[in-house]
Amino acid sequence: MTDQEVIAIVNKALAEEFELDEAVMVPEANLYQDLELDSLDAVDMVIVLENAFGCKLRDEEAIRSIRTLSDLYKFILKKKEGVTA
């Protein structure tokens, strides 16, 4: 799976789950300020992404450090590399 495929899946899953306009889904977008997600949304986000990618993403310390979409993309890419490696 390429980086661009991961980004497309993340953007599509979040846009559908949280009714976000894909135009605001840029790497530097802050999940909490720009996309207006809250802590409960963060839990839902993990579940949605686990379903989209078919792997567990529960690394609480790493997830708490995610602030932007770019952080999220990097986290998922790292997780996917660990699964396929």
PDB file with SEQRES, HELIX, SHEET and CRYST1 records, atoms N, CA, C and O in Angstrom:
SEQRES   1 A   85  MET THR ASP GLN GLU VAL ILE ALA ILE VAL ASN LYS ALA          
SEQRES   2 A   85  LEU ALA GLU GLU PHE GLU LEU ASP GLU ALA VAL MET VAL          
SEQRES   3 A   85  PRO GLU ALA ASN LEU TYR GLN ASP LEU GLU LEU ASP SER          
SEQRES   4 A   85  LEU ASP ALA VAL ASP MET VAL ILE VAL LEU GLU ASN ALA          
SEQRES   5 A   85  PHE GLY CYS LYS LEU ARG ASP GLU GLU ALA ILE ARG SER          
SEQRES   6 A   85  ILE ARG THR LEU SER ASP LEU TYR LYS PHE ILE LEU LYS          
SEQRES   7 A   85  LYS LYS GLU GLY VAL THR ALA                                  
HELIX    1 AA1 ASP A    3  PHE A   18  1                                  16    
HELIX    2 AA2 GLU A   22  VAL A   24  5                                   3    
HELIX    3 AA3 SER A   39  PHE A   53  1                                  15    
HELIX    4 AA4 GLU A   60  ARG A   64  1                                   5    
HELIX    5 AA5 LEU A   69  THR A   84  1                                  16    
CRYST1    1.000    1.000    1.000  90.00  90.00  90.00 P 1           1          
ATOM      1  N   MET A   1       0.854  -1.182   0.000  1.00  0.00           N  
ATOM      2  CA  MET A   1       0.000   0.000   0.000  1.00  0.00           C  
ATOM      3  C   MET A   1       0.896   1.241   0.000  1.00  0.00           C  
ATOM      4  O   MET A   1       1.785   1.375   0.841  1.00  0.00           O  
ATOM      5  N   THR A   2       0.655   2.131  -0.939  1.00  0.00           N  
ATOM      6  CA  THR A   2       1.483   3.337  -1.043  1.00  0.00           C  
ATOM      7  C   THR A   2       1.053   4.385  -0.023  1.00  0.00           C  
ATOM      8  O   THR A   2      -0.035   4.313   0.548  1.00  0.00           O  
ATOM      9  N   ASP A   3       1.927   5.352   0.190  1.00  0.00           N  
ATOM     10  CA  ASP A   3       1.603   6.463   1.093  1.00  0.00           C  
ATOM     11  C   ASP A   3       0.344   7.177   0.626  1.00  0.00           C  
ATOM     12  O   ASP A   3      -0.511   7.530   1.439  1.00  0.00           O  
ATOM     13  N   GLN A   4       0.226   7.392  -0.681  1.00  0.00           N  
ATOM     14  CA  GLN A   4      -0.935   8.105  -1.215  1.00  0.00           C  
ATOM     15  C   GLN A   4      -2.227   7.313  -0.997  1.00  0.00           C  
ATOM     16  O   GLN A   4      -3.282   7.901  -0.760  1.00  0.00           O  
ATOM     17  N   GLU A   5      -2.147   5.995  -1.076  1.00  0.00           N  
ATOM     18  CA  GLU A   5      -3.325   5.163  -0.815  1.00  0.00           C  
ATOM     19  C   GLU A   5      -3.747   5.271   0.645  1.00  0.00           C  
ATOM     20  O   GLU A   5      -4.937   5.350   0.951  1.00  0.00           O  
ATOM     21  N   VAL A   6      -2.766   5.274   1.542  1.00  0.00           N  
ATOM     22  CA  VAL A   6      -3.063   5.419   2.976  1.00  0.00           C  
ATOM     23  C   VAL A   6      -3.731   6.765   3.233  1.00  0.00           C  
ATOM     24  O   VAL A   6      -4.740   6.838   3.935  1.00  0.00           O  
ATOM     25  N   ILE A   7      -3.174   7.818   2.670  1.00  0.00           N  
ATOM     26  CA  ILE A   7      -3.737   9.160   2.853  1.00  0.00           C  
ATOM     27  C   ILE A   7      -5.172   9.213   2.318  1.00  0.00           C  
ATOM     28  O   ILE A   7      -6.056   9.778   2.961  1.00  0.00           O  
ATOM     29  N   ALA A   8      -5.397   8.631   1.156  1.00  0.00           N  
ATOM     30  CA  ALA A   8      -6.738   8.640   0.564  1.00  0.00           C  
ATOM     31  C   ALA A   8      -7.737   7.882   1.446  1.00  0.00           C  
ATOM     32  O   ALA A   8      -8.869   8.330   1.626  1.00  0.00           O  
ATOM     33  N   ILE A   9      -7.321   6.743   1.991  1.00  0.00           N  
ATOM     34  CA  ILE A   9      -8.207   5.952   2.855  1.00  0.00           C  
ATOM     35  C   ILE A   9      -8.518   6.709   4.137  1.00  0.00           C  
ATOM     36  O   ILE A   9      -9.670   6.752   4.569  1.00  0.00           O  
ATOM     37  N   VAL A  10      -7.497   7.306   4.752  1.00  0.00           N  
ATOM     38  CA  VAL A  10      -7.708   8.086   5.982  1.00  0.00           C  
ATOM     39  C   VAL A  10      -8.673   9.229   5.709  1.00  0.00           C  
ATOM     40  O   VAL A  10      -9.644   9.414   6.443  1.00  0.00           O  
ATOM     41  N   ASN A  11      -8.412   9.991   4.661  1.00  0.00           N  
ATOM     42  CA  ASN A  11      -9.257  11.147   4.349  1.00  0.00           C  
ATOM     43  C   ASN A  11     -10.698  10.728   4.086  1.00  0.00           C  
ATOM     44  O   ASN A  11     -11.632  11.360   4.579  1.00  0.00           O  
ATOM     45  N   LYS A  12     -10.877   9.672   3.318  1.00  0.00           N  
ATOM     46  CA  LYS A  12     -12.227   9.213   2.993  1.00  0.00           C  
ATOM     47  C   LYS A  12     -12.945   8.732   4.249  1.00  0.00           C  
ATOM     48  O   LYS A  12     -14.104   9.081   4.472  1.00  0.00           O  
ATOM     49  N   ALA A  13     -12.269   7.938   5.067  1.00  0.00           N  
ATOM     50  CA  ALA A  13     -12.892   7.398   6.281  1.00  0.00           C  
ATOM     51  C   ALA A  13     -13.289   8.517   7.243  1.00  0.00           C  
ATOM     52  O   ALA A  13     -14.389   8.503   7.795  1.00  0.00           O  
ATOM     53  N   LEU A  14     -12.397   9.481   7.443  1.00  0.00           N  
ATOM     54  CA  LEU A  14     -12.705  10.585   8.366  1.00  0.00           C  
ATOM     55  C   LEU A  14     -13.777  11.505   7.797  1.00  0.00           C  
ATOM     56  O   LEU A  14     -14.656  11.964   8.526  1.00  0.00           O  
ATOM     57  N   ALA A  15     -13.705  11.774   6.502  1.00  0.00           N  
ATOM     58  CA  ALA A  15     -14.710  12.645   5.881  1.00  0.00           C  
ATOM     59  C   ALA A  15     -16.102  12.035   6.010  1.00  0.00           C  
ATOM     60  O   ALA A  15     -17.070  12.740   6.297  1.00  0.00           O  
ATOM     61  N   GLU A  16     -16.199  10.721   5.798  1.00  0.00           N  
ATOM     62  CA  GLU A  16     -17.499  10.051   5.908  1.00  0.00           C  
ATOM     63  C   GLU A  16     -17.977   9.985   7.355  1.00  0.00           C  
ATOM     64  O   GLU A  16     -19.135  10.292   7.639  1.00  0.00           O  
ATOM     65  N   GLU A  17     -17.097   9.589   8.269  1.00  0.00           N  
ATOM     66  CA  GLU A  17     -17.491   9.408   9.671  1.00  0.00           C  
ATOM     67  C   GLU A  17     -17.890  10.715  10.337  1.00  0.00           C  
ATOM     68  O   GLU A  17     -18.871  10.768  11.078  1.00  0.00           O  
ATOM     69  N   PHE A  18     -17.125  11.774  10.071  1.00  0.00           N  
ATOM     70  CA  PHE A  18     -17.342  13.040  10.775  1.00  0.00           C  
ATOM     71  C   PHE A  18     -17.949  14.120   9.895  1.00  0.00           C  
ATOM     72  O   PHE A  18     -18.005  15.286  10.284  1.00  0.00           O  
ATOM     73  N   GLU A  19     -18.404  13.732   8.710  1.00  0.00           N  
ATOM     74  CA  GLU A  19     -19.040  14.660   7.777  1.00  0.00           C  
ATOM     75  C   GLU A  19     -18.168  15.886   7.520  1.00  0.00           C  
ATOM     76  O   GLU A  19     -18.615  17.028   7.625  1.00  0.00           O  
ATOM     77  N   LEU A  20     -16.912  15.612   7.181  1.00  0.00           N  
ATOM     78  CA  LEU A  20     -15.948  16.678   6.917  1.00  0.00           C  
ATOM     79  C   LEU A  20     -15.855  16.931   5.416  1.00  0.00           C  
ATOM     80  O   LEU A  20     -16.008  16.015   4.607  1.00  0.00           O  
ATOM     81  N   ASP A  21     -15.605  18.164   5.064  1.00  0.00           N  
ATOM     82  CA  ASP A  21     -15.363  18.542   3.677  1.00  0.00           C  
ATOM     83  C   ASP A  21     -13.933  18.128   3.345  1.00  0.00           C  
ATOM     84  O   ASP A  21     -12.994  18.521   4.037  1.00  0.00           O  
ATOM     85  N   GLU A  22     -13.766  17.340   2.295  1.00  0.00           N  
ATOM     86  CA  GLU A  22     -12.419  16.863   1.955  1.00  0.00           C  
ATOM     87  C   GLU A  22     -11.472  18.006   1.611  1.00  0.00           C  
ATOM     88  O   GLU A  22     -10.257  17.811   1.627  1.00  0.00           O  
ATOM     89  N   ALA A  23     -11.982  19.176   1.305  1.00  0.00           N  
ATOM     90  CA  ALA A  23     -11.134  20.327   1.001  1.00  0.00           C  
ATOM     91  C   ALA A  23     -10.325  20.772   2.227  1.00  0.00           C  
ATOM     92  O   ALA A  23      -9.243  21.340   2.081  1.00  0.00           O  
ATOM     93  N   VAL A  24     -10.842  20.517   3.422  1.00  0.00           N  
ATOM     94  CA  VAL A  24     -10.111  20.905   4.642  1.00  0.00           C  
ATOM     95  C   VAL A  24      -9.157  19.813   5.110  1.00  0.00           C  
ATOM     96  O   VAL A  24      -8.426  19.993   6.084  1.00  0.00           O  
ATOM     97  N   MET A  25      -9.169  18.689   4.418  1.00  0.00           N  
ATOM     98  CA  MET A  25      -8.356  17.549   4.818  1.00  0.00           C  
ATOM     99  C   MET A  25      -6.950  17.673   4.216  1.00  0.00           C  
ATOM    100  O   MET A  25      -6.585  16.937   3.299  1.00  0.00           O  
ATOM    101  N   VAL A  26      -6.185  18.606   4.744  1.00  0.00           N  
ATOM    102  CA  VAL A  26      -4.812  18.835   4.296  1.00  0.00           C  
ATOM    103  C   VAL A  26      -3.866  18.370   5.398  1.00  0.00           C  
ATOM    104  O   VAL A  26      -4.244  18.383   6.569  1.00  0.00           O  
ATOM    105  N   PRO A  27      -2.653  17.962   5.056  1.00  0.00           N  
ATOM    106  CA  PRO A  27      -1.748  17.402   6.062  1.00  0.00           C  
ATOM    107  C   PRO A  27      -1.545  18.271   7.303  1.00  0.00           C  
ATOM    108  O   PRO A  27      -1.403  17.748   8.408  1.00  0.00           O  
ATOM    109  N   GLU A  28      -1.531  19.583   7.128  1.00  0.00           N  
ATOM    110  CA  GLU A  28      -1.280  20.462   8.273  1.00  0.00           C  
ATOM    111  C   GLU A  28      -2.538  20.755   9.099  1.00  0.00           C  
ATOM    112  O   GLU A  28      -2.460  21.469  10.099  1.00  0.00           O  
ATOM    113  N   ALA A  29      -3.683  20.220   8.702  1.00  0.00           N  
ATOM    114  CA  ALA A  29      -4.933  20.456   9.443  1.00  0.00           C  
ATOM    115  C   ALA A  29      -4.847  19.846  10.840  1.00  0.00           C  
ATOM    116  O   ALA A  29      -4.518  18.671  11.007  1.00  0.00           O  
ATOM    117  N   ASN A  30      -5.150  20.673  11.837  1.00  0.00           N  
ATOM    118  CA  ASN A  30      -5.171  20.205  13.219  1.00  0.00           C  
ATOM    119  C   ASN A  30      -6.499  19.480  13.455  1.00  0.00           C  
ATOM    120  O   ASN A  30      -7.567  20.002  13.135  1.00  0.00           O  
ATOM    121  N   LEU A  31      -6.418  18.281  14.015  1.00  0.00           N  
ATOM    122  CA  LEU A  31      -7.615  17.470  14.216  1.00  0.00           C  
ATOM    123  C   LEU A  31      -8.631  18.148  15.118  1.00  0.00           C  
ATOM    124  O   LEU A  31      -9.838  18.024  14.908  1.00  0.00           O  
ATOM    125  N   TYR A  32      -8.147  18.861  16.116  1.00  0.00           N  
ATOM    126  CA  TYR A  32      -9.038  19.424  17.130  1.00  0.00           C  
ATOM    127  C   TYR A  32      -9.466  20.854  16.815  1.00  0.00           C  
ATOM    128  O   TYR A  32     -10.609  21.232  17.070  1.00  0.00           O  
ATOM    129  N   GLN A  33      -8.555  21.645  16.264  1.00  0.00           N  
ATOM    130  CA  GLN A  33      -8.899  23.033  15.971  1.00  0.00           C  
ATOM    131  C   GLN A  33      -9.505  23.193  14.580  1.00  0.00           C  
ATOM    132  O   GLN A  33     -10.564  23.802  14.428  1.00  0.00           O  
ATOM    133  N   ASP A  34      -8.840  22.653  13.574  1.00  0.00           N  
ATOM    134  CA  ASP A  34      -9.307  22.835  12.196  1.00  0.00           C  
ATOM    135  C   ASP A  34     -10.475  21.914  11.838  1.00  0.00           C  
ATOM    136  O   ASP A  34     -11.426  22.333  11.178  1.00  0.00           O  
ATOM    137  N   LEU A  35     -10.394  20.652  12.281  1.00  0.00           N  
ATOM    138  CA  LEU A  35     -11.442  19.690  11.938  1.00  0.00           C  
ATOM    139  C   LEU A  35     -12.508  19.581  13.022  1.00  0.00           C  
ATOM    140  O   LEU A  35     -13.516  18.896  12.849  1.00  0.00           O  
ATOM    141  N   GLU A  36     -12.276  20.262  14.138  1.00  0.00           N  
ATOM    142  CA  GLU A  36     -13.228  20.360  15.248  1.00  0.00           C  
ATOM    143  C   GLU A  36     -13.624  19.006  15.838  1.00  0.00           C  
ATOM    144  O   GLU A  36     -14.778  18.797  16.213  1.00  0.00           O  
ATOM    145  N   LEU A  37     -12.658  18.090  15.916  1.00  0.00           N  
ATOM    146  CA  LEU A  37     -12.902  16.822  16.592  1.00  0.00           C  
ATOM    147  C   LEU A  37     -12.669  17.013  18.082  1.00  0.00           C  
ATOM    148  O   LEU A  37     -11.918  17.898  18.492  1.00  0.00           O  
ATOM    149  N   ASP A  38     -13.321  16.171  18.898  1.00  0.00           N  
ATOM    150  CA  ASP A  38     -13.090  16.220  20.334  1.00  0.00           C  
ATOM    151  C   ASP A  38     -12.558  14.867  20.806  1.00  0.00           C  
ATOM    152  O   ASP A  38     -12.288  13.992  19.984  1.00  0.00           O  
ATOM    153  N   SER A  39     -12.406  14.687  22.112  1.00  0.00           N  
ATOM    154  CA  SER A  39     -11.807  13.458  22.628  1.00  0.00           C  
ATOM    155  C   SER A  39     -12.650  12.226  22.312  1.00  0.00           C  
ATOM    156  O   SER A  39     -12.099  11.153  22.068  1.00  0.00           O  
ATOM    157  N   LEU A  40     -13.960  12.358  22.313  1.00  0.00           N  
ATOM    158  CA  LEU A  40     -14.811  11.219  21.946  1.00  0.00           C  
ATOM    159  C   LEU A  40     -14.677  10.895  20.462  1.00  0.00           C  
ATOM    160  O   LEU A  40     -14.697   9.730  20.066  1.00  0.00           O  
ATOM    161  N   ASP A  41     -14.540  11.935  19.647  1.00  0.00           N  
ATOM    162  CA  ASP A  41     -14.318  11.728  18.220  1.00  0.00           C  
ATOM    163  C   ASP A  41     -12.996  10.989  17.986  1.00  0.00           C  
ATOM    164  O   ASP A  41     -12.890  10.175  17.069  1.00  0.00           O  
ATOM    165  N   ALA A  42     -11.990  11.278  18.818  1.00  0.00           N  
ATOM    166  CA  ALA A  42     -10.690  10.619  18.677  1.00  0.00           C  
ATOM    167  C   ALA A  42     -10.829   9.111  18.877  1.00  0.00           C  
ATOM    168  O   ALA A  42     -10.188   8.331  18.174  1.00  0.00           O  
ATOM    169  N   VAL A  43     -11.658   8.701  19.829  1.00  0.00           N  
ATOM    170  CA  VAL A  43     -11.908   7.277  20.059  1.00  0.00           C  
ATOM    171  C   VAL A  43     -12.595   6.673  18.832  1.00  0.00           C  
ATOM    172  O   VAL A  43     -12.208   5.606  18.355  1.00  0.00           O  
ATOM    173  N   ASP A  44     -13.610   7.363  18.333  1.00  0.00           N  
ATOM    174  CA  ASP A  44     -14.310   6.899  17.130  1.00  0.00           C  
ATOM    175  C   ASP A  44     -13.357   6.832  15.936  1.00  0.00           C  
ATOM    176  O   ASP A  44     -13.434   5.914  15.119  1.00  0.00           O  
ATOM    177  N   MET A  45     -12.464   7.810  15.846  1.00  0.00           N  
ATOM    178  CA  MET A  45     -11.511   7.852  14.752  1.00  0.00           C  
ATOM    179  C   MET A  45     -10.635   6.603  14.745  1.00  0.00           C  
ATOM    180  O   MET A  45     -10.391   6.020  13.689  1.00  0.00           O  
ATOM    181  N   VAL A  46     -10.166   6.194  15.912  1.00  0.00           N  
ATOM    182  CA  VAL A  46      -9.326   5.001  16.000  1.00  0.00           C  
ATOM    183  C   VAL A  46     -10.098   3.777  15.516  1.00  0.00           C  
ATOM    184  O   VAL A  46      -9.568   2.968  14.755  1.00  0.00           O  
ATOM    185  N   ILE A  47     -11.338   3.640  15.952  1.00  0.00           N  
ATOM    186  CA  ILE A  47     -12.158   2.488  15.563  1.00  0.00           C  
ATOM    187  C   ILE A  47     -12.408   2.488  14.051  1.00  0.00           C  
ATOM    188  O   ILE A  47     -12.288   1.451  13.397  1.00  0.00           O  
ATOM    189  N   VAL A  48     -12.751   3.643  13.509  1.00  0.00           N  
ATOM    190  CA  VAL A  48     -13.002   3.757  12.068  1.00  0.00           C  
ATOM    191  C   VAL A  48     -11.748   3.381  11.278  1.00  0.00           C  
ATOM    192  O   VAL A  48     -11.830   2.663  10.282  1.00  0.00           O  
ATOM    193  N   LEU A  49     -10.603   3.861  11.720  1.00  0.00           N  
ATOM    194  CA  LEU A  49      -9.359   3.580  11.000  1.00  0.00           C  
ATOM    195  C   LEU A  49      -8.924   2.132  11.168  1.00  0.00           C  
ATOM    196  O   LEU A  49      -8.356   1.547  10.246  1.00  0.00           O  
ATOM    197  N   GLU A  50      -9.182   1.546  12.334  1.00  0.00           N  
ATOM    198  CA  GLU A  50      -8.893   0.119  12.513  1.00  0.00           C  
ATOM    199  C   GLU A  50      -9.705  -0.706  11.525  1.00  0.00           C  
ATOM    200  O   GLU A  50      -9.186  -1.644  10.920  1.00  0.00           O  
ATOM    201  N   ASN A  51     -10.959  -0.363  11.364  1.00  0.00           N  
ATOM    202  CA  ASN A  51     -11.813  -1.072  10.403  1.00  0.00           C  
ATOM    203  C   ASN A  51     -11.337  -0.844   8.974  1.00  0.00           C  
ATOM    204  O   ASN A  51     -11.335  -1.772   8.166  1.00  0.00           O  
ATOM    205  N   ALA A  52     -10.937   0.374   8.659  1.00  0.00           N  
ATOM    206  CA  ALA A  52     -10.505   0.704   7.297  1.00  0.00           C  
ATOM    207  C   ALA A  52      -9.216  -0.021   6.916  1.00  0.00           C  
ATOM    208  O   ALA A  52      -9.038  -0.419   5.765  1.00  0.00           O  
ATOM    209  N   PHE A  53      -8.319  -0.190   7.887  1.00  0.00           N  
ATOM    210  CA  PHE A  53      -7.012  -0.779   7.590  1.00  0.00           C  
ATOM    211  C   PHE A  53      -6.873  -2.223   8.052  1.00  0.00           C  
ATOM    212  O   PHE A  53      -5.899  -2.892   7.705  1.00  0.00           O  
ATOM    213  N   GLY A  54      -7.830  -2.707   8.825  1.00  0.00           N  
ATOM    214  CA  GLY A  54      -7.781  -4.101   9.265  1.00  0.00           C  
ATOM    215  C   GLY A  54      -6.656  -4.414  10.217  1.00  0.00           C  
ATOM    216  O   GLY A  54      -6.132  -5.528  10.222  1.00  0.00           O  
ATOM    217  N   CYS A  55      -6.273  -3.423  11.036  1.00  0.00           N  
ATOM    218  CA  CYS A  55      -5.233  -3.672  12.039  1.00  0.00           C  
ATOM    219  C   CYS A  55      -5.527  -2.832  13.281  1.00  0.00           C  
ATOM    220  O   CYS A  55      -6.235  -1.827  13.218  1.00  0.00           O  
ATOM    221  N   LYS A  56      -4.975  -3.262  14.391  1.00  0.00           N  
ATOM    222  CA  LYS A  56      -5.160  -2.535  15.645  1.00  0.00           C  
ATOM    223  C   LYS A  56      -4.233  -1.325  15.671  1.00  0.00           C  
ATOM    224  O   LYS A  56      -3.059  -1.419  15.313  1.00  0.00           O  
ATOM    225  N   LEU A  57      -4.770  -0.203  16.094  1.00  0.00           N  
ATOM    226  CA  LEU A  57      -3.994   1.041  16.154  1.00  0.00           C  
ATOM    227  C   LEU A  57      -3.859   1.537  17.584  1.00  0.00           C  
ATOM    228  O   LEU A  57      -3.458   2.679  17.806  1.00  0.00           O  
ATOM    229  N   ARG A  58      -4.179   0.716  18.532  1.00  0.00           N  
ATOM    230  CA  ARG A  58      -4.234   1.180  19.918  1.00  0.00           C  
ATOM    231  C   ARG A  58      -2.856   1.230  20.564  1.00  0.00           C  
ATOM    232  O   ARG A  58      -2.388   0.257  21.156  1.00  0.00           O  
ATOM    233  N   ASP A  59      -2.234   2.363  20.436  1.00  0.00           N  
ATOM    234  CA  ASP A  59      -0.985   2.688  21.109  1.00  0.00           C  
ATOM    235  C   ASP A  59      -1.268   4.045  21.743  1.00  0.00           C  
ATOM    236  O   ASP A  59      -1.006   5.095  21.157  1.00  0.00           O  
ATOM    237  N   GLU A  60      -1.816   3.992  22.968  1.00  0.00           N  
ATOM    238  CA  GLU A  60      -2.375   5.204  23.566  1.00  0.00           C  
ATOM    239  C   GLU A  60      -1.411   6.378  23.606  1.00  0.00           C  
ATOM    240  O   GLU A  60      -1.802   7.511  23.323  1.00  0.00           O  
ATOM    241  N   GLU A  61      -0.168   6.123  23.950  1.00  0.00           N  
ATOM    242  CA  GLU A  61       0.789   7.226  24.034  1.00  0.00           C  
ATOM    243  C   GLU A  61       1.001   7.870  22.667  1.00  0.00           C  
ATOM    244  O   GLU A  61       1.021   9.096  22.553  1.00  0.00           O  
ATOM    245  N   ALA A  62       1.157   7.058  21.643  1.00  0.00           N  
ATOM    246  CA  ALA A  62       1.368   7.591  20.294  1.00  0.00           C  
ATOM    247  C   ALA A  62       0.124   8.313  19.790  1.00  0.00           C  
ATOM    248  O   ALA A  62       0.230   9.365  19.160  1.00  0.00           O  
ATOM    249  N   ILE A  63      -1.047   7.759  20.062  1.00  0.00           N  
ATOM    250  CA  ILE A  63      -2.288   8.382  19.598  1.00  0.00           C  
ATOM    251  C   ILE A  63      -2.495   9.735  20.263  1.00  0.00           C  
ATOM    252  O   ILE A  63      -2.956  10.679  19.620  1.00  0.00           O  
ATOM    253  N   ARG A  64      -2.159   9.838  21.538  1.00  0.00           N  
ATOM    254  CA  ARG A  64      -2.322  11.122  22.240  1.00  0.00           C  
ATOM    255  C   ARG A  64      -1.422  12.209  21.668  1.00  0.00           C  
ATOM    256  O   ARG A  64      -1.718  13.396  21.805  1.00  0.00           O  
ATOM    257  N   SER A  65      -0.329  11.811  21.032  1.00  0.00           N  
ATOM    258  CA  SER A  65       0.597  12.807  20.486  1.00  0.00           C  
ATOM    259  C   SER A  65       0.193  13.284  19.089  1.00  0.00           C  
ATOM    260  O   SER A  65       0.798  14.215  18.556  1.00  0.00           O  
ATOM    261  N   ILE A  66      -0.821  12.656  18.495  1.00  0.00           N  
ATOM    262  CA  ILE A  66      -1.271  13.041  17.151  1.00  0.00           C  
ATOM    263  C   ILE A  66      -2.073  14.339  17.233  1.00  0.00           C  
ATOM    264  O   ILE A  66      -3.063  14.432  17.960  1.00  0.00           O  
ATOM    265  N   ARG A  67      -1.626  15.331  16.478  1.00  0.00           N  
ATOM    266  CA  ARG A  67      -2.309  16.621  16.459  1.00  0.00           C  
ATOM    267  C   ARG A  67      -2.810  16.999  15.067  1.00  0.00           C  
ATOM    268  O   ARG A  67      -3.837  17.664  14.931  1.00  0.00           O  
ATOM    269  N   THR A  68      -2.089  16.577  14.043  1.00  0.00           N  
ATOM    270  CA  THR A  68      -2.444  16.960  12.674  1.00  0.00           C  
ATOM    271  C   THR A  68      -2.726  15.721  11.832  1.00  0.00           C  
ATOM    272  O   THR A  68      -2.412  14.599  12.231  1.00  0.00           O  
ATOM    273  N   LEU A  69      -3.315  15.936  10.675  1.00  0.00           N  
ATOM    274  CA  LEU A  69      -3.518  14.821   9.756  1.00  0.00           C  
ATOM    275  C   LEU A  69      -2.183  14.210   9.350  1.00  0.00           C  
ATOM    276  O   LEU A  69      -2.080  12.993   9.191  1.00  0.00           O  
ATOM    277  N   SER A  70      -1.172  15.034   9.183  1.00  0.00           N  
ATOM    278  CA  SER A  70       0.153  14.526   8.839  1.00  0.00           C  
ATOM    279  C   SER A  70       0.659  13.572   9.919  1.00  0.00           C  
ATOM    280  O   SER A  70       1.211  12.518   9.601  1.00  0.00           O  
ATOM    281  N   ASP A  71       0.477  13.926  11.185  1.00  0.00           N  
ATOM    282  CA  ASP A  71       0.856  13.034  12.293  1.00  0.00           C  
ATOM    283  C   ASP A  71       0.107  11.712  12.181  1.00  0.00           C  
ATOM    284  O   ASP A  71       0.682  10.642  12.385  1.00  0.00           O  
ATOM    285  N   LEU A  72      -1.166  11.795  11.859  1.00  0.00           N  
ATOM    286  CA  LEU A  72      -2.000  10.612  11.739  1.00  0.00           C  
ATOM    287  C   LEU A  72      -1.526   9.729  10.581  1.00  0.00           C  
ATOM    288  O   LEU A  72      -1.432   8.510  10.728  1.00  0.00           O  
ATOM    289  N   TYR A  73      -1.230  10.338   9.436  1.00  0.00           N  
ATOM    290  CA  TYR A  73      -0.736   9.570   8.293  1.00  0.00           C  
ATOM    291  C   TYR A  73       0.550   8.828   8.671  1.00  0.00           C  
ATOM    292  O   TYR A  73       0.696   7.638   8.389  1.00  0.00           O  
ATOM    293  N   LYS A  74       1.473   9.539   9.305  1.00  0.00           N  
ATOM    294  CA  LYS A  74       2.754   8.932   9.688  1.00  0.00           C  
ATOM    295  C   LYS A  74       2.545   7.781  10.664  1.00  0.00           C  
ATOM    296  O   LYS A  74       3.198   6.744  10.550  1.00  0.00           O  
ATOM    297  N   PHE A  75       1.639   7.959  11.622  1.00  0.00           N  
ATOM    298  CA  PHE A  75       1.344   6.918  12.603  1.00  0.00           C  
ATOM    299  C   PHE A  75       0.818   5.659  11.908  1.00  0.00           C  
ATOM    300  O   PHE A  75       1.269   4.551  12.200  1.00  0.00           O  
ATOM    301  N   ILE A  76      -0.126   5.833  10.996  1.00  0.00           N  
ATOM    302  CA  ILE A  76      -0.716   4.678  10.314  1.00  0.00           C  
ATOM    303  C   ILE A  76       0.303   4.011   9.399  1.00  0.00           C  
ATOM    304  O   ILE A  76       0.370   2.783   9.343  1.00  0.00           O  
ATOM    305  N   LEU A  77       1.090   4.795   8.690  1.00  0.00           N  
ATOM    306  CA  LEU A  77       2.128   4.210   7.832  1.00  0.00           C  
ATOM    307  C   LEU A  77       3.112   3.384   8.652  1.00  0.00           C  
ATOM    308  O   LEU A  77       3.522   2.300   8.238  1.00  0.00           O  
ATOM    309  N   LYS A  78       3.482   3.898   9.800  1.00  0.00           N  
ATOM    310  CA  LYS A  78       4.405   3.165  10.687  1.00  0.00           C  
ATOM    311  C   LYS A  78       3.758   1.858  11.157  1.00  0.00           C  
ATOM    312  O   LYS A  78       4.414   0.817  11.183  1.00  0.00           O  
ATOM    313  N   LYS A  79       2.493   1.909  11.521  1.00  0.00           N  
ATOM    314  CA  LYS A  79       1.765   0.712  11.961  1.00  0.00           C  
ATOM    315  C   LYS A  79       1.647  -0.304  10.835  1.00  0.00           C  
ATOM    316  O   LYS A  79       1.845  -1.500  11.050  1.00  0.00           O  
ATOM    317  N   LYS A  80       1.324   0.173   9.627  1.00  0.00           N  
ATOM    318  CA  LYS A  80       1.178  -0.727   8.489  1.00  0.00           C  
ATOM    319  C   LYS A  80       2.527  -1.380   8.142  1.00  0.00           C  
ATOM    320  O   LYS A  80       2.563  -2.555   7.777  1.00  0.00           O  
ATOM    321  N   GLU A  81       3.613  -0.643   8.250  1.00  0.00           N  
ATOM    322  CA  GLU A  81       4.937  -1.219   7.991  1.00  0.00           C  
ATOM    323  C   GLU A  81       5.225  -2.315   9.007  1.00  0.00           C  
ATOM    324  O   GLU A  81       5.796  -3.348   8.655  1.00  0.00           O  
ATOM    325  N   GLY A  82       4.842  -2.108  10.252  1.00  0.00           N  
ATOM    326  CA  GLY A  82       5.048  -3.116  11.289  1.00  0.00           C  
ATOM    327  C   GLY A  82       4.249  -4.367  11.041  1.00  0.00           C  
ATOM    328  O   GLY A  82       4.705  -5.468  11.349  1.00  0.00           O  
ATOM    329  N   VAL A  83       3.055  -4.216  10.483  1.00  0.00           N  
ATOM    330  CA  VAL A  83       2.193  -5.374  10.210  1.00  0.00           C  
ATOM    331  C   VAL A  83       2.738  -6.180   9.050  1.00  0.00           C  
ATOM    332  O   VAL A  83       2.734  -7.411   9.093  1.00  0.00           O  
ATOM    333  N   THR A  84       3.208  -5.500   8.007  1.00  0.00           N  
ATOM    334  CA  THR A  84       3.670  -6.210   6.812  1.00  0.00           C  
ATOM    335  C   THR A  84       5.126  -6.633   6.907  1.00  0.00           C  
ATOM    336  O   THR A  84       5.577  -7.474   6.128  1.00  0.00           O  
ATOM    337  N   ALA A  85       5.857  -6.074   7.835  1.00  0.00           N  
ATOM    338  CA  ALA A  85       7.296  -6.404   7.943  1.00  0.00           C  
ATOM    339  C   ALA A  85       7.503  -7.742   8.608  1.00  0.00           C  
ATOM    340  O   ALA A  85       8.641  -8.177   8.780  1.00  0.00           O  
TER     341      ALA A  85                                                      
END                                                                             
